[in-house]
Amino acid sequence: MKQIAQFFLIGLVLLCIAVVYDGFYIVEEGQQAMITQFGAPVGKPKTEAGFYLKLPFVQEVNYFDKKVQIWDGDPNQIPTNDKTYVYLDVTARWRITDALLYMQAVKTEARAQSLLDDIIDGTVRDMVNKNNLIEIIRSSDWSLDTMTNARDSQGPPKIGRDGITNKILEAAGKVTPQYGIELLDVMFKRVNYIESVRLKVYDRMISERKRIAAERRSTGEGKKAEILGKVERELKVILSEANRESSEIKGKADASATKIYGDIYSQDPDFFSFYKTLQSYSNVVGKNTSLILSADSDLFHYLQNIDSKK
């Protein structure tokens, strides 16, 4: 009887150890857990962090991330509606919202990434095929460049790149819930032209910039001509006004000088006549000039008068 009690006690201790070792499990923050018994799900997912109890060795805990995860697709060459090929590198964010569905339909993260490859890549290809290149490369808020006033024959996009990504999210988001996955957003990480298209785009950009530069130069030359014409007109007005004022001043000065000379010379007309005669001879006769005067010359006449006055 004593041995039976000892075996019972040992069994109870072992059971307690087994319960402690495999009967409790912990769900950490950012995790959710699903219990399975012989491969079949039991109960509802545990989405809150804490300690939980399960049947030891019979039930198994399956952990799944509750946090947001990143999906990165492979860059693909896709034709647009206007038959232009572009390289698209797409990324998306997703999370597990239903651990039971996820475990039943997907089970592993690698399988989830593969499913998202098929769903998102197919949706992206369909959307790009239905839209022109301009819708892929420009956002919906695109507007004419006010700095360059560039004119584009294609005009602004109808829905734009962000509108297309929203449609991709809407279309793909209808498929993922059956796998227990919620698709949060889809983004074009990189959009690039293929080589042949890139060269054409570069040529068009160069010609457009040359046109803008020529237009700017033409505008600048026009402004320059306008400014120079205005300066020339102002200069002519200033010079004309200055010449007019100068003529008036000179006229007044000449009139004053003439009046002064007249007043002075009127006091002795003979001296004035003699002075003017000397001035005329000083202009005619140089330093090394010998002068022969006739008896009837004005200068000789003045010299005779001087001698008689003495």
C-alpha positions in Angstrom: 0.0 0.0 0.0 2.9 2.3 0.8 4.5 1.6 -2.5 1.3 2.4 -4.4 1.1 5.8 -2.5 4.7 6.5 -3.5 4.1 5.6 -7.2 1.0 7.8 -7.1 2.9 10.7 -5.6 5.7 10.3 -8.1 3.2 10.3 -10.9 1.5 13.4 -9.6 4.8 15.2 -9.4 5.7 14.1 -13.0 2.2 15.3 -14.1 2.8 18.6 -12.4 6.2 18.9 -14.1 4.6 18.1 -17.5 1.9 20.6 -17.0 4.3 23.3 -16.0 6.7 22.4 -18.8 4.2 22.0 -21.7 0.9 23.0 -20.2 1.5 26.8 -20.1 2.5 29.0 -23.0 3.2 32.8 -23.3 1.9 35.0 -26.0 4.1 38.0 -26.3 3.3 41.5 -27.6 3.1 41.6 -31.4 2.2 37.9 -31.5 -1.0 35.8 -31.7 -1.4 32.1 -31.1 -3.6 29.3 -32.4 -4.0 26.0 -30.6 -4.2 22.8 -32.6 -4.9 19.3 -31.3 -3.6 16.5 -33.5 -3.4 19.1 -36.3 -7.0 20.4 -35.9 -7.6 23.9 -34.7 -9.0 24.2 -31.2 -10.9 27.3 -30.0 -10.2 30.9 -31.2 -6.9 32.6 -31.7 -5.3 34.2 -28.7 -4.5 37.8 -29.8 -3.7 39.4 -26.4 -0.4 39.1 -24.7 -0.3 36.9 -21.5 0.0 33.4 -20.0 -2.4 30.7 -21.3 -3.0 27.0 -20.5 -3.2 24.1 -22.9 -3.2 20.3 -22.7 0.4 19.2 -22.4 1.8 17.0 -25.2 -1.6 16.8 -26.9 -2.1 20.4 -28.0 0.4 22.4 -29.9 0.9 26.2 -30.0 1.2 28.0 -33.4 2.5 31.5 -33.2 1.9 34.2 -35.8 3.0 37.8 -36.1 0.5 40.4 -35.4 2.7 43.3 -36.5 2.8 44.9 -39.9 5.0 43.0 -42.4 6.6 44.1 -45.7 6.2 42.5 -49.1 8.7 43.4 -51.8 8.0 42.2 -55.3 10.5 41.6 -58.0 11.0 44.4 -60.6 9.0 43.6 -63.7 8.9 44.9 -67.2 5.2 45.7 -68.0 3.6 47.3 -71.1 1.3 50.2 -70.6 -1.9 50.9 -72.5 0.0 53.1 -75.0 2.4 50.3 -75.7 5.3 51.7 -73.7 7.3 49.3 -71.5 8.3 50.4 -68.0 10.1 48.7 -65.1 8.1 48.7 -61.9 9.4 47.8 -58.4 6.4 47.5 -56.1 6.2 47.1 -52.3 3.3 46.6 -50.0 2.5 46.3 -46.2 0.3 43.6 -44.8 -0.6 41.8 -41.6 -2.4 38.7 -40.3 -5.9 39.6 -39.1 -7.4 36.1 -38.8 -4.9 33.5 -37.4 -7.3 30.6 -37.9 -7.8 31.3 -41.6 -4.1 32.1 -42.1 -3.1 28.8 -40.5 -5.6 26.8 -42.5 -4.9 28.5 -45.9 -1.3 29.7 -45.6 0.5 28.3 -42.6 3.9 29.9 -43.2 5.3 33.3 -44.0 7.1 32.0 -47.1 3.7 30.7 -48.4 2.1 34.1 -47.6 4.8 35.9 -49.6 4.3 33.6 -52.5 0.5 34.2 -52.4 1.0 38.0 -52.3 3.4 37.7 -55.3 0.6 36.1 -57.3 -2.1 38.5 -56.1 -0.3 41.8 -56.2 1.9 41.2 -59.3 -1.2 40.1 -61.3 -3.2 43.1 -60.1 -0.4 45.5 -60.9 0.1 44.1 -64.3 -3.7 44.4 -65.1 -3.8 48.1 -63.9 -0.7 49.1 -65.8 -2.0 47.4 -69.0 -5.2 49.5 -68.7 -3.5 52.9 -68.2 -1.2 55.1 -70.3 2.4 55.8 -69.3 1.6 59.3 -68.0 -0.7 57.8 -65.4 2.1 55.7 -64.1 4.9 58.3 -63.9 2.9 61.3 -62.6 0.9 61.8 -59.4 -2.7 63.0 -59.4 -1.7 66.4 -58.0 0.8 67.1 -60.9 0.5 70.5 -62.4 2.3 72.6 -65.0 5.7 73.8 -63.8 5.2 77.4 -62.8 8.9 78.1 -62.9 9.4 77.1 -66.5 5.8 77.4 -67.8 6.5 74.1 -69.6 3.8 73.1 -72.0 3.1 69.4 -72.3 0.9 68.1 -75.0 -0.2 65.2 -72.9 -1.6 67.4 -70.2 -2.1 66.4 -66.5 -3.0 62.7 -65.6 -6.6 61.7 -65.1 -6.0 59.5 -62.0 -2.2 59.5 -61.5 0.2 57.1 -59.9 -1.4 57.3 -56.5 -4.8 56.7 -57.9 -3.6 53.6 -59.6 -1.9 52.3 -56.4 -5.2 52.9 -54.6 -7.1 50.8 -57.3 -4.5 48.1 -57.0 -4.9 48.1 -53.2 -8.7 47.9 -53.6 -8.6 45.1 -56.1 -6.0 43.0 -54.3 -7.5 43.8 -50.9 -10.7 41.9 -51.9 -8.7 38.7 -52.4 -6.4 38.6 -49.3 -9.1 38.3 -46.6 -9.9 34.7 -47.5 -6.3 33.9 -46.4 -6.6 35.8 -43.1 -4.5 38.6 -44.5 -5.2 42.3 -44.6 -3.4 44.4 -47.2 -2.7 47.8 -45.8 -1.2 49.7 -48.8 0.6 49.2 -52.1 3.3 51.6 -53.4 5.4 52.0 -56.5 8.9 52.0 -55.0 10.6 52.7 -58.3 9.4 53.4 -61.8 11.9 53.4 -64.7 11.8 53.3 -68.4 13.4 50.6 -70.5 16.5 51.7 -72.4 14.9 52.6 -75.7 12.2 54.6 -74.1 14.7 56.3 -71.7 16.7 57.6 -74.6 13.6 59.1 -76.2 12.5 60.7 -73.0 16.0 62.2 -72.5 15.9 63.6 -76.1 12.5 65.1 -75.4 13.6 66.5 -72.1 16.7 68.1 -73.8 14.7 69.6 -76.7 12.1 70.9 -74.2 14.8 72.5 -72.1 16.4 74.0 -75.2 13.0 75.4 -76.2 12.6 76.9 -72.7 16.1 78.3 -72.8 15.5 79.9 -76.2 12.2 81.3 -75.0 13.9 82.7 -71.9 16.7 84.2 -74.1 14.2 85.8 -76.4 12.3 87.3 -73.5 15.6 88.5 -72.0 16.6 90.2 -75.3 13.2 91.8 -75.5 13.5 93.1 -71.9 17.1 94.3 -72.7 16.0 96.2 -75.8 13.1 97.7 -73.8 15.4 98.8 -71.0 18.1 100.2 -73.4 15.4 102.1 -75.4 14.1 103.6 -72.2 17.6 104.6 -71.1 18.4 106.1 -74.5 15.1 108.1 -74.4 15.8 109.3 -70.9 19.4 110.2 -71.9 18.2 112.2 -74.9 15.7 114.1 -72.7 18.4 114.8 -70.1 20.9 116.0 -72.8 18.3 118.0 -74.5 17.3 119.7 -71.3 21.0 120.3 -70.4 21.7 121.8 -73.8 18.7 124.0 -73.5 19.7 125.2 -70.1 23.3 125.6 -71.3 22.2 127.7 -74.3 20.1 129.8 -72.0 23.0 130.4 -69.7 25.4 131.1 -72.5 22.9 133.5 -74.1 22.4 135.4 -70.8 26.2 135.4 -70.3 26.9 136.7 -73.8 24.2 139.4 -73.4 25.7 140.5 -70.1 29.2 140.5 -71.6 28.1 142.4 -74.6 26.4 145.0 -72.4 29.5 145.3 -70.2 31.8 145.7 -73.3 29.3 148.1 -74.8 29.2 150.2 -71.6 33.0 150.3 -71.3 33.8 150.8 -75.0 31.3 153.6 -75.3 33.3 155.7 -72.9 36.2 155.9 -75.4 35.3 154.8 -79.0 38.7 155.6 -80.4 40.4 153.3 -77.9 37.9 150.6 -78.6 38.6 150.8 -82.3 42.4 150.8 -81.7 42.0 147.8 -79.3 40.0 145.8 -81.8 42.5 146.6 -84.5 45.4 145.3 -82.3 43.4 142.1 -81.6 43.0 141.5 -85.3 46.7 142.0 -85.9 47.6 139.7 -83.0 45.6 137.0 -84.6 47.2 137.5 -88.0 50.9 138.2 -87.1 53.1 135.6 -85.5 56.2 135.9 -83.3 58.7 135.8 -86.1 56.7 137.9 -88.5 57.9 141.3 -89.8 55.2 143.8 -90.5 55.4 146.5 -93.1 52.7 149.2 -92.7 51.6 151.5 -95.4 50.9 155.1 -94.7 47.2 154.7 -95.0 46.9 151.6 -92.7 44.7 151.8 -89.6 47.5 150.8 -87.3 49.9 153.4 -88.8 47.1 155.9 -88.4 46.8 155.1 -84.7 50.5 155.3 -84.1 50.6 158.7 -85.7 47.8 159.9 -83.5 49.6 158.7 -80.4 52.7 160.7 -81.4 50.7 163.8 -82.1 48.9 163.4 -78.7 52.2 163.3 -77.0 
